[in-house]
């Protein structure tokens, strides 16, 4: 009876440790450089190297941009592709932005946008340790803001940010801890029978 209780408590301790390891998540945040727009309809690629494997938890992708984006325009946008467009490919408009200056067809708008990322997509993207984010400005997004030197005063830019969660205990370490505990448990039970 005593040996059975020891085994039961050992298994409960292992299960609790496994749940704690699963619950302990760390957030990782990657912010692209500030990409300064110098040409109409420019394209930028942000590559995250050595990205740790994502946990099964949602993440967030966000954009911060300033430039020739009309608040009501359907053509002045940024096309966002994550991981070569395998999952997230969305045309982003600046409809919730702040109009800094309106001049002819070149409205100067600063804006932010974000979207939740699927946990499964994040796990798929981080399998090889690399995430690729492509930001393609529509050809209608002009680099020259015309109005009284606004390009020099408020240079157009775009910046991306990706955040997601990873497990605090690396998977190989958790497997090693669990495996060594099981070996110890089986070794203890065999030694107990020999006595």
C-alpha positions as CSV (number, residue, x, y, z in Angstrom):
1,X,0.0,0.0,0.0
2,X,2.8,2.4,0.9
3,X,4.6,1.8,-2.5
4,X,1.3,2.5,-4.3
5,X,0.9,5.8,-2.6
6,X,4.5,6.8,-3.4
7,X,3.9,6.0,-7.0
8,X,0.6,8.0,-7.0
9,X,2.2,11.0,-5.4
10,X,5.1,10.8,-7.8
11,X,2.8,10.7,-10.8
12,X,0.7,13.7,-9.4
13,X,3.9,15.7,-9.0
14,X,5.0,14.9,-12.5
15,X,1.6,15.9,-13.9
16,X,1.6,19.1,-11.9
17,X,5.1,20.0,-13.2
18,X,4.0,19.3,-16.7
19,X,1.0,21.6,-16.3
20,X,3.1,24.4,-14.8
21,X,5.6,24.1,-17.6
22,X,2.7,24.4,-20.1
23,X,1.2,27.4,-18.3
24,X,4.5,29.3,-18.0
25,X,4.6,31.3,-21.3
26,X,7.1,34.0,-22.3
27,X,6.2,36.7,-24.8
28,X,8.7,37.4,-27.6
29,X,8.4,40.7,-29.6
30,X,10.1,41.5,-32.9
31,X,10.0,45.0,-34.2
32,X,11.2,45.8,-37.8
33,X,13.5,48.6,-38.5
34,X,11.8,51.9,-39.4
35,X,11.4,51.6,-43.2
36,X,11.6,55.0,-44.8
37,X,9.7,55.3,-48.0
38,X,11.8,56.9,-50.8
39,X,9.9,55.6,-53.9
40,X,6.2,55.3,-54.8
41,X,4.7,51.9,-54.0
42,X,7.9,50.6,-52.3
43,X,8.3,47.0,-51.0
44,X,10.0,46.0,-47.7
45,X,10.8,42.6,-46.3
46,X,11.3,42.0,-42.6
47,X,12.9,38.6,-41.8
48,X,13.0,37.3,-38.2
49,X,15.9,34.8,-37.8
50,X,16.2,32.3,-34.9
51,X,12.6,32.7,-34.0
52,X,11.8,30.4,-31.0
53,X,9.0,27.8,-31.5
54,X,5.7,29.4,-30.7
55,X,3.4,28.0,-28.0
56,X,-0.3,27.2,-28.9
57,X,-1.4,30.8,-28.0
58,X,-2.5,33.7,-30.2
59,X,-0.1,36.4,-31.2
60,X,-0.4,39.9,-32.6
61,X,0.9,41.6,-35.7
62,X,0.7,45.4,-36.0
63,X,1.7,48.1,-38.3
64,X,2.6,51.8,-37.7
65,X,2.8,54.0,-40.8
66,X,2.9,57.6,-41.9
67,X,2.6,58.9,-45.5
68,X,0.3,59.4,-48.4
69,X,-2.7,57.4,-47.2
70,X,-6.1,58.8,-47.8
71,X,-8.5,58.1,-44.9
72,X,-11.3,57.2,-47.4
73,X,-9.1,55.8,-50.2
74,X,-9.4,52.2,-51.3
75,X,-6.2,52.3,-53.3
76,X,-3.7,53.7,-50.9
77,X,-2.9,50.7,-48.8
78,X,-0.2,48.2,-47.6
79,X,-0.5,44.6,-48.7
80,X,0.9,42.4,-45.8
81,X,2.1,38.9,-46.3
82,X,3.5,36.8,-43.5
83,X,5.5,33.6,-44.3
84,X,5.2,34.2,-48.1
85,X,1.5,34.5,-48.0
86,X,0.8,31.0,-46.9
87,X,-1.6,32.2,-44.2
88,X,-1.9,35.9,-43.5
89,X,-2.3,38.0,-46.6
90,X,-4.3,41.1,-46.1
91,X,-4.7,44.5,-47.8
92,X,-4.5,47.1,-45.0
93,X,-6.1,50.6,-45.2
94,X,-5.5,53.5,-42.9
95,X,-9.1,54.3,-42.1
96,X,-8.6,54.8,-38.4
97,X,-5.6,57.1,-38.9
98,X,-5.0,60.7,-37.9
99,X,-5.0,63.2,-40.8
100,X,-1.9,65.5,-40.2
101,X,-2.4,67.6,-43.4
102,X,-4.6,67.5,-46.5
103,X,-3.2,68.8,-49.7
104,X,-4.6,68.0,-53.2
105,X,-4.5,64.2,-53.5
106,X,-1.6,63.7,-51.2
107,X,-3.1,63.4,-47.7
108,X,-0.5,63.0,-44.9
109,X,-1.9,60.4,-42.5
110,X,-0.3,58.6,-39.6
111,X,-2.0,55.4,-38.5
112,X,-1.7,52.1,-36.7
113,X,-3.3,48.7,-37.3
114,X,-3.2,45.3,-35.7
115,X,-4.5,41.8,-36.2
116,X,-4.6,38.7,-34.0
117,X,-2.6,35.8,-35.3
118,X,-3.7,32.2,-35.1
119,X,-1.8,30.0,-32.7
120,X,-1.5,27.2,-35.3
121,X,-0.1,29.6,-37.9
122,X,2.5,30.8,-35.5
123,X,3.5,27.2,-34.6
124,X,3.8,26.4,-38.4
125,X,5.8,29.6,-39.1
126,X,8.3,29.0,-36.3
127,X,9.0,25.4,-37.2
128,X,12.2,26.3,-39.1
129,X,13.1,29.2,-36.9
130,X,12.4,31.9,-39.4
131,X,9.5,34.2,-40.1
132,X,9.2,36.4,-43.2
133,X,7.0,39.5,-43.3
134,X,6.5,41.3,-46.6
135,X,5.1,44.9,-46.7
136,X,4.1,46.0,-50.2
137,X,2.9,49.6,-50.5
138,X,0.4,50.1,-53.2
139,X,1.6,52.1,-56.2
140,X,-0.8,54.9,-55.3
141,X,1.2,55.5,-52.0
142,X,3.4,58.4,-53.2
143,X,6.8,59.0,-51.6
144,X,6.7,62.7,-52.3
145,X,4.1,64.4,-50.1
146,X,4.2,67.6,-52.2
147,X,2.5,70.0,-49.7
148,X,5.1,72.6,-48.6
149,X,8.0,70.3,-47.8
150,X,6.0,67.8,-45.8
151,X,8.2,65.0,-47.0
152,X,11.2,66.6,-45.2
153,X,9.1,67.6,-42.2
154,X,7.2,64.3,-41.8
155,X,9.1,61.6,-43.8
156,X,6.9,58.7,-44.8
157,X,7.7,55.4,-43.1
158,X,6.3,52.0,-42.2
159,X,7.2,49.7,-39.3
160,X,5.9,46.2,-38.4
161,X,5.8,44.4,-35.1
162,X,5.1,40.8,-34.3
163,X,4.6,39.3,-30.8
164,X,3.8,35.8,-29.7
165,X,4.3,33.4,-26.8
166,X,6.8,30.7,-26.4
167,X,7.1,28.1,-23.6
168,X,9.3,29.2,-20.7
169,X,10.8,25.7,-20.5
170,X,12.3,24.6,-23.8
171,X,10.6,21.4,-25.1
172,X,13.8,19.3,-25.0
173,X,14.4,20.2,-21.3
174,X,10.8,19.4,-20.4
175,X,11.1,16.0,-22.2
176,X,14.4,15.2,-20.4
177,X,12.9,16.1,-17.0
178,X,9.8,14.0,-17.6
179,X,11.8,11.1,-19.0
180,X,14.4,11.0,-16.2
181,X,11.6,11.1,-13.6
182,X,9.9,8.1,-15.3
183,X,13.2,6.2,-15.3
184,X,13.6,7.0,-11.6
185,X,10.1,5.8,-10.9
186,X,10.5,2.5,-12.7
187,X,14.0,2.0,-11.2
188,X,12.5,2.6,-7.7
189,X,9.7,0.1,-8.3
190,X,12.1,-2.7,-9.6
191,X,14.4,-2.2,-6.7
192,X,11.5,-2.5,-4.3
193,X,10.5,-5.8,-5.8
194,X,14.0,-7.3,-5.4
195,X,13.9,-6.8,-1.6
